Structure formats: structure tokens, C-alpha cells
Amino acid sequence: MYRNIEIERLRNRITKADMANSLAVPTNVLNDWIIGRRPIPAAKLRALSQLFGGISLDYLLQRR
């Protein structure tokens, strides 16, 4: 599970629906990425980083 993605989403007060829309993916795909069921494409990783103000991908992808 990529908890830091979820932590940053909450910290930035972004709903899952809004986050999925900004990444141009369905909400269920976003959920699958966060729980690690599907790999996150490189382009979407860059978009996630930008969505959170340029946050480090190393930080976002830490598993706990």
C-alpha cells in the first residue's frame, strides 16, 4: 500500500474523485494504485508529484 499518496491527498484536501479526474483515470483505478493492486504508470507518477507540489517520488512510493 502506498500510504504516502493517501496522506498527501488528505493533507492537500483533495477528494479521491477530484484526484482521479485530475489524473484522467477512473476512481477504481486510482484505488488499485494506492493499494498496490496495479502498477502506477510513470507518466501518472509524475502527474501525482506535480499534483502535490513537486513532492519526491521516493517519498510517495514508500510502502508501509
KOLTORLO-557019 format. One record per residue (C-alpha): residue number from 0; x, y negated, z. Coordinates in Angstrom, 2 decimals. Layout:
# residues N
+-----+---------+---------+---------+
:   k :       u :       v :       w :
+-----+---------+---------+---------+
: NUM :       X :       Y :       Z :
...
+-----+---------+---------+---------+
***
This chain:
# residues 64
+-----+---------+---------+---------+
:   k :       u :       v :       w :
+-----+---------+---------+---------+
:   0 :    0.00 :    0.00 :    0.00 :
:   1 :    1.25 :   -3.48 :   -0.87 :
:   2 :    0.09 :   -5.30 :    2.24 :
:   3 :    2.02 :   -8.46 :    1.47 :
:   4 :   -0.11 :   -9.06 :   -1.62 :
:   5 :   -3.19 :   -8.88 :    0.57 :
:   6 :   -1.56 :  -11.03 :    3.27 :
:   7 :   -0.75 :  -13.75 :    0.73 :
:   8 :   -4.23 :  -13.57 :   -0.77 :
:   9 :   -5.73 :  -14.20 :    2.65 :
:  10 :   -3.15 :  -16.85 :    3.57 :
:  11 :   -3.98 :  -18.74 :    0.38 :
:  12 :   -7.73 :  -18.27 :    0.93 :
:  13 :   -8.30 :  -16.58 :   -2.41 :
:  14 :  -11.12 :  -14.09 :   -2.80 :
:  15 :  -10.42 :  -10.77 :   -4.47 :
:  16 :  -12.82 :  -11.75 :   -7.24 :
:  17 :  -11.01 :  -15.05 :   -7.84 :
:  18 :   -7.63 :  -13.33 :   -7.77 :
:  19 :   -8.80 :  -10.68 :  -10.24 :
:  20 :  -10.24 :  -13.39 :  -12.51 :
:  21 :   -7.00 :  -15.39 :  -12.47 :
:  22 :   -5.09 :  -12.22 :  -13.40 :
:  23 :   -7.70 :  -11.29 :  -16.05 :
:  24 :   -8.36 :   -7.83 :  -14.58 :
:  25 :  -11.41 :   -6.18 :  -13.03 :
:  26 :  -11.58 :   -6.23 :   -9.24 :
:  27 :  -11.34 :   -2.44 :   -9.06 :
:  28 :   -8.01 :   -2.55 :  -10.95 :
:  29 :   -6.71 :   -5.17 :   -8.52 :
:  30 :   -7.76 :   -2.95 :   -5.61 :
:  31 :   -5.98 :    0.03 :   -7.20 :
:  32 :   -2.79 :   -2.04 :   -7.49 :
:  33 :   -2.92 :   -3.15 :   -3.86 :
:  34 :   -3.40 :    0.37 :   -2.53 :
:  35 :   -0.76 :    1.76 :   -4.91 :
:  36 :   -3.08 :    3.93 :   -6.98 :
:  37 :   -1.99 :    2.23 :  -10.22 :
:  38 :    1.31 :    0.59 :  -11.11 :
:  39 :    1.27 :   -3.18 :  -11.46 :
:  40 :    2.42 :   -4.28 :  -14.94 :
:  41 :    5.46 :   -6.57 :  -14.97 :
:  42 :    3.52 :   -9.45 :  -16.53 :
:  43 :    0.91 :   -9.24 :  -13.78 :
:  44 :    3.64 :   -9.17 :  -11.12 :
:  45 :    4.98 :  -12.45 :  -12.49 :
:  46 :    1.45 :  -13.86 :  -12.51 :
:  47 :    0.97 :  -12.80 :   -8.88 :
:  48 :    4.20 :  -14.51 :   -7.90 :
:  49 :    3.08 :  -17.71 :   -9.62 :
:  50 :   -0.39 :  -17.50 :   -8.10 :
:  51 :    1.25 :  -17.57 :   -4.67 :
:  52 :    3.56 :  -20.48 :   -5.48 :
:  53 :    6.55 :  -18.56 :   -6.83 :
:  54 :    6.86 :  -16.13 :   -3.94 :
:  55 :    9.50 :  -13.41 :   -4.24 :
:  56 :    8.54 :  -10.17 :   -5.95 :
:  57 :   10.73 :   -8.30 :   -3.47 :
:  58 :    8.53 :   -9.65 :   -0.68 :
:  59 :    5.28 :   -8.91 :   -2.50 :
:  60 :    6.26 :   -5.33 :   -3.28 :
:  61 :    7.41 :   -4.30 :    0.18 :
:  62 :    5.45 :   -1.26 :    1.25 :
:  63 :    4.44 :   -0.75 :    4.86 :
+-----+---------+---------+---------+
***
